[in-house]
């Protein structure tokens, strides 16, 4: 059996075997989408005195 010097990689977020959890591109993209969804857009803001 061959033993590599590199440890086996497996992402627990998406199951990919070419990167670790910390380097997961899907996890980062999902986190950015959640951040954008939580922040109100410019149209959602109400300026005081303009109503």
MARTIMAR-285378 format. One record per atom (N, C-alpha, C, O): residue in three letters; x, y, z. Coordinates in steps of 0.1 Angstrom, whole numbers, padded with zeros to 4 digits, m for minus. Example, Ala and Ser with C-alpha at 12.3 -4.5 7.8 and 13.67 -1.06 7.14 Angstrom:
BEGIN
     r       X       Y       Z
   ALA    0132   m0057    0078
   ALA    0123   m0045    0078
   ALA    0132   m0033    0078
   ALA    0142   m0033    0085
   SER    0128   m0022    0071
   SER    0137   m0011    0071
   SER    0129    0000    0079
   SER    0134    0011    0080
//
This chain:
BEGIN
     r       X       Y       Z
   UNK    0008   m0012    0000
   UNK    0000    0000    0000
   UNK    0009    0012    0000
   UNK    0019    0013    0007
   UNK    0005    0022   m0008
   UNK    0013    0035   m0009
   UNK    0009    0044    0003
   UNK   m0003    0046    0006
   UNK    0018    0050    0009
   UNK    0016    0060    0019
   UNK    0021    0074    0014
   UNK    0033    0075    0012
   UNK    0013    0083    0013
   UNK    0017    0096    0009
   UNK    0021    0105    0021
   UNK    0017    0102    0032
   UNK    0030    0114    0018
   UNK    0034    0123    0029
   UNK    0023    0134    0032
   UNK    0023    0139    0043
   UNK    0014    0136    0022
   UNK    0003    0145    0024
   UNK   m0008    0138    0031
   UNK   m0012    0127    0027
   UNK   m0014    0145    0041
   UNK   m0026    0139    0048
   UNK   m0038    0139    0038
   UNK   m0039    0148    0029
   UNK   m0047    0130    0040
   UNK   m0059    0129    0031
   UNK   m0067    0141    0034
   UNK   m0069    0145    0046
   UNK   m0073    0147    0024
   UNK   m0082    0158    0025
   UNK   m0096    0154    0023
   UNK   m0099    0146    0014
   UNK   m0105    0159    0031
   UNK   m0119    0157    0028
   UNK   m0127    0168    0035
   UNK   m0125    0170    0047
   UNK   m0134    0176    0027
   UNK   m0142    0187    0033
   UNK   m0155    0182    0039
   UNK   m0163    0175    0033
   UNK   m0156    0185    0052
   UNK   m0168    0181    0059
   UNK   m0181    0189    0055
   UNK   m0192    0186    0058
   UNK   m0179    0201    0048
   UNK   m0190    0209    0044
   UNK   m0196    0204    0031
   UNK   m0208    0202    0030
   UNK   m0188    0201    0021
   UNK   m0193    0197    0008
   UNK   m0189    0183    0004
   UNK   m0195    0177   m0006
   UNK   m0180    0177    0011
   UNK   m0176    0163    0008
   UNK   m0165    0163   m0003
   UNK   m0161    0152   m0007
   UNK   m0160    0174   m0007
   UNK   m0149    0174   m0017
   UNK   m0136    0169   m0011
   UNK   m0134    0170    0001
   UNK   m0129    0162   m0020
   UNK   m0116    0156   m0015
   UNK   m0104    0163   m0020
   UNK   m0093    0159   m0018
   UNK   m0106    0175   m0025
   UNK   m0094    0183   m0030
   UNK   m0091    0195   m0021
   UNK   m0082    0202   m0024
   UNK   m0098    0197   m0010
   UNK   m0096    0208   m0001
   UNK   m0101    0204    0013
   UNK   m0109    0195    0014
   UNK   m0097    0212    0023
   UNK   m0102    0210    0036
   UNK   m0114    0219    0039
   UNK   m0117    0228    0030
   UNK   m0120    0218    0050
   UNK   m0132    0226    0054
   UNK   m0129    0241    0053
   UNK   m0136    0249    0048
   UNK   m0117    0245    0059
   UNK   m0113    0259    0059
   UNK   m0112    0265    0045
   UNK   m0114    0277    0044
   UNK   m0108    0257    0035
   UNK   m0106    0262    0022
   UNK   m0117    0259    0012
   UNK   m0116    0261    0000
   UNK   m0129    0256    0017
   UNK   m0140    0252    0009
   UNK   m0146    0264    0002
   UNK   m0151    0273    0008
   UNK   m0145    0264   m0012
   UNK   m0151    0275   m0019
   UNK   m0166    0276   m0018
   UNK   m0172    0287   m0018
   UNK   m0173    0265   m0017
   UNK   m0188    0265   m0015
   UNK   m0192    0271   m0002
   UNK   m0201    0278   m0001
   UNK   m0184    0268    0009
   UNK   m0187    0273    0022
   UNK   m0186    0288    0022
   UNK   m0194    0295    0028
   UNK   m0175    0293    0016
   UNK   m0172    0307    0015
   UNK   m0183    0314    0007
   UNK   m0188    0325    0011
   UNK   m0187    0309   m0004
   UNK   m0198    0315   m0012
   UNK   m0211    0315   m0005
   UNK   m0218    0325   m0005
   UNK   m0214    0304    0002
   UNK   m0227    0304    0010
   UNK   m0226    0314    0021
   UNK   m0237    0320    0024
   UNK   m0215    0316    0028
   UNK   m0214    0325    0039
   UNK   m0215    0340    0033
   UNK   m0222    0348    0040
   UNK   m0210    0342    0021
   UNK   m0212    0356    0015
   UNK   m0227    0358    0012
   UNK   m0232    0369    0013
   UNK   m0234    0348    0007
   UNK   m0248    0349    0004
   UNK   m0256    0352    0016
   UNK   m0265    0360    0016
   UNK   m0253    0345    0027
   UNK   m0260    0347    0040
   UNK   m0257    0361    0045
   UNK   m0267    0368    0050
   UNK   m0245    0366    0044
   UNK   m0241    0379    0048
   UNK   m0249    0390    0040
   UNK   m0255    0399    0046
   UNK   m0250    0388    0027
   UNK   m0258    0397    0019
   UNK   m0272    0397    0022
   UNK   m0279    0407    0021
   UNK   m0278    0385    0025
   UNK   m0292    0384    0028
   UNK   m0295    0391    0042
   UNK   m0306    0396    0043
   UNK   m0286    0391    0051
   UNK   m0288    0397    0064
   UNK   m0287    0413    0063
   UNK   m0294    0419    0071
   UNK   m0279    0418    0054
   UNK   m0278    0432    0053
   UNK   m0289    0438    0045
   UNK   m0292    0434    0034
   UNK   m0295    0449    0050
   UNK   m0306    0455    0042
   UNK   m0300    0463    0030
   UNK   m0289    0469    0031
   UNK   m0307    0462    0019
   UNK   m0303    0469    0007
   UNK   m0306    0484    0008
   UNK   m0312    0488    0018
   UNK   m0301    0492   m0001
   UNK   m0303    0506    0000
   UNK   m0318    0510   m0001
   UNK   m0322    0520    0005
   UNK   m0326    0502   m0008
   UNK   m0340    0505   m0010
   UNK   m0348    0502    0003
   UNK   m0359    0507    0005
   UNK   m0342    0493    0012
   UNK   m0349    0490    0024
   UNK   m0347    0500    0035
   UNK   m0355    0500    0045
   UNK   m0338    0509    0034
   UNK   m0336    0519    0044
   UNK   m0346    0530    0043
   UNK   m0350    0534    0032
   UNK   m0350    0535    0054
   UNK   m0360    0546    0055
   UNK   m0353    0557    0062
   UNK   m0349    0557    0073
   UNK   m0352    0568    0054
   UNK   m0346    0580    0060
   UNK   m0356    0588    0068
   UNK   m0367    0589    0064
   UNK   m0352    0592    0080
   UNK   m0361    0600    0088
   UNK   m0365    0613    0082
   UNK   m0357    0620    0076
   UNK   m0378    0616    0083
   UNK   m0383    0629    0077
   UNK   m0387    0628    0063
   UNK   m0392    0638    0058
   UNK   m0385    0617    0056
   UNK   m0389    0616    0042
   UNK   m0402    0609    0040
   UNK   m0406    0607    0029
   UNK   m0409    0605    0051
   UNK   m0421    0598    0049
   UNK   m0433    0607    0048
   UNK   m0444    0603    0047
//
